[in-house]
Amino acid sequence: MDLSKCTVLIVGGTSGIGRELARRFAAAGSTVAVGGRSAEALAELSGEGIGTFEIDVTDGASVARARDAVLARYPELDTVVTMSGVMLLEDLRTPEHFEAAQTTIDTNLVGTIRVIDAFTPHLVGRGAGTFVTVTSGIAFLPFPPMPTYAASKAAVHAYSEALRAQLGGTGVDVVELVPPAVATAGQEKVNPHALPLDDFAAEVMQLLSQSPTPDEILVERVLMHRWAERDGTYDDLVAQRSGALAMLPSRRT
Ligand SMILES: NC(=O)c1ccc[n+]([C@@H]2O[C@H](COP(=O)([O-])OP(=O)(O)OC[C@H]3O[C@@H](n4cnc5c(N)ncnc54)[C@H](OP(=O)(O)O)[C@@H]3O)[C@@H](O)[C@H]2O)c1
């Protein structure tokens, strides 16, 4: 895709990866809007010339309101990124984890579906455009301390594949961004070896700029997760990653 000519909405663009990509799309010459709940973060981005929209992806009415406001201001919108997500640790030996599981599915999976549904008529109507969905290396190689997170991202992967097939022939592409551990605020606690955000974002922009855009945006660091099953390393890597269960509060001695 031509990153200098997009009109892009990044839902979940108020922090971390979404905010960094928003700034890079804007720097490349695209028109950029972001959505999220944090009024403070939206005000900061608005000060940088980025269009901002309040949206809670767990609330269908909020998504519909944001969609109407975005399309009124940007009728030429051609790219929608479903970046919103939560990454929660869960201890499956305690029933209290259920609330985290529910929030994770409602935000990461159902939230993605709500946003895609809201913008599908617009993109299909214009006969051209791109949905960028966001999964994770964890969709392909579970990280046992975040079980519902892994399930939600594996589900978004499967959904993205079906969406691509269903939108075939409409001119609307579906691109799945598959980040490895990236050093955003959400990750620093969990993984001190996470990829620096700048390095990740630079590689993503380079991969996105290819024509045609690949179905999956896979930076070098995520290849071992994406292809673990094919490469026969899956069982060993899951066993190795199970060592991280020690980070759960109940397992700390
Ligand atoms: N960082 C990593 O290591 C990593 C790895 C793989 C995949 N990912 C995925 O990449 C995406 C961004 O992650 P990040 O690390 O940049 O996290 P982050 O800094 O915590 O950003 C999460 C974004 O999601 C938004 N969000 C959360 N709940 C929302 C809701 N109910 N409605 C609307 N927006 C909501 C937040 O905005 P508000 O709080 O303003 O609503 C924020 O903009 C997520 O989908 C995550 O799963 C991250």
PDBQT file of the ligand as one rigid body, heavy atoms in Angstrom, charges set to zero:
ROOT
HETATM    1  N1  LIG A 301       2.984  -4.934  22.786  1.00  0.00    +0.000 N 
HETATM    2  C1  LIG A 301       3.085  -6.213  22.474  1.00  0.00    +0.000 C 
HETATM    3  O1  LIG A 301       4.025  -6.911  22.879  1.00  0.00    +0.000 OA
HETATM    4  C2  LIG A 301       2.062  -6.867  21.583  1.00  0.00    +0.000 A 
HETATM    5  C3  LIG A 301       2.369  -8.101  21.038  1.00  0.00    +0.000 A 
HETATM    6  C4  LIG A 301       1.432  -8.712  20.211  1.00  0.00    +0.000 A 
HETATM    7  C5  LIG A 301       0.234  -8.078  19.918  1.00  0.00    +0.000 A 
HETATM    8  N2  LIG A 301      -0.033  -6.871  20.482  1.00  0.00    +0.000 N 
HETATM    9  C6  LIG A 301      -1.329  -6.262  20.188  1.00  0.00    +0.000 C 
HETATM   10  O2  LIG A 301      -1.129  -4.960  19.667  1.00  0.00    +0.000 OA
HETATM   11  C7  LIG A 301      -2.221  -4.123  20.059  1.00  0.00    +0.000 C 
HETATM   12  C8  LIG A 301      -1.672  -2.872  20.743  1.00  0.00    +0.000 C 
HETATM   13  O3  LIG A 301      -0.932  -3.271  21.878  1.00  0.00    +0.000 OA
HETATM   14  P1  LIG A 301       0.000  -2.259  22.687  1.00  0.00    +0.000 P 
HETATM   15  O4  LIG A 301       1.126  -3.046  23.230  1.00  0.00    +0.000 OA
HETATM   16  O5  LIG A 301       0.270  -1.064  21.874  1.00  0.00    +0.000 OA
HETATM   17  O6  LIG A 301      -0.956  -1.931  23.934  1.00  0.00    +0.000 OA
HETATM   18  P2  LIG A 301      -1.415  -0.574  24.599  1.00  0.00    +0.000 P 
HETATM   19  O7  LIG A 301      -0.333   0.438  24.587  1.00  0.00    +0.000 OA
HETATM   20  O8  LIG A 301      -2.008  -0.988  25.905  1.00  0.00    +0.000 OA
HETATM   21  O9  LIG A 301      -2.575  -0.065  23.617  1.00  0.00    +0.000 OA
HETATM   22  C9  LIG A 301      -3.830  -0.665  23.600  1.00  0.00    +0.000 C 
HETATM   23  C10 LIG A 301      -4.774   0.231  22.834  1.00  0.00    +0.000 C 
HETATM   24  O10 LIG A 301      -6.056  -0.398  22.869  1.00  0.00    +0.000 OA
HETATM   25  C11 LIG A 301      -7.006   0.558  23.236  1.00  0.00    +0.000 C 
HETATM   26  N3  LIG A 301      -8.136  -0.077  23.911  1.00  0.00    +0.000 N 
HETATM   27  C12 LIG A 301      -8.127  -0.955  24.938  1.00  0.00    +0.000 A 
HETATM   28  N4  LIG A 301      -9.386  -1.249  25.304  1.00  0.00    +0.000 NA
HETATM   29  C13 LIG A 301     -10.197  -0.531  24.487  1.00  0.00    +0.000 A 
HETATM   30  C14 LIG A 301     -11.595  -0.379  24.383  1.00  0.00    +0.000 A 
HETATM   31  N5  LIG A 301     -12.448  -1.043  25.182  1.00  0.00    +0.000 N 
HETATM   32  N6  LIG A 301     -12.077   0.437  23.420  1.00  0.00    +0.000 NA
HETATM   33  C15 LIG A 301     -11.257   1.103  22.602  1.00  0.00    +0.000 A 
HETATM   34  N7  LIG A 301      -9.915   1.014  22.654  1.00  0.00    +0.000 NA
HETATM   35  C16 LIG A 301      -9.402   0.212  23.602  1.00  0.00    +0.000 A 
HETATM   36  C17 LIG A 301      -6.271   1.521  24.160  1.00  0.00    +0.000 C 
HETATM   37  O11 LIG A 301      -6.913   2.790  24.133  1.00  0.00    +0.000 OA
HETATM   38  P3  LIG A 301      -7.727   3.455  25.357  1.00  0.00    +0.000 P 
HETATM   39  O12 LIG A 301      -7.148   2.947  26.632  1.00  0.00    +0.000 OA
HETATM   40  O13 LIG A 301      -7.550   4.923  25.107  1.00  0.00    +0.000 OA
HETATM   41  O14 LIG A 301      -9.121   3.020  25.138  1.00  0.00    +0.000 OA
HETATM   42  C18 LIG A 301      -4.918   1.621  23.460  1.00  0.00    +0.000 C 
HETATM   43  O15 LIG A 301      -4.949   2.579  22.432  1.00  0.00    +0.000 OA
HETATM   44  C19 LIG A 301      -3.117  -4.972  20.961  1.00  0.00    +0.000 C 
HETATM   45  O16 LIG A 301      -4.158  -5.530  20.193  1.00  0.00    +0.000 OA
HETATM   46  C20 LIG A 301      -2.181  -6.066  21.437  1.00  0.00    +0.000 C 
HETATM   47  O17 LIG A 301      -2.846  -7.244  21.783  1.00  0.00    +0.000 OA
HETATM   48  C21 LIG A 301       0.848  -6.245  21.301  1.00  0.00    +0.000 A 
ENDROOT
TORSDOF 0
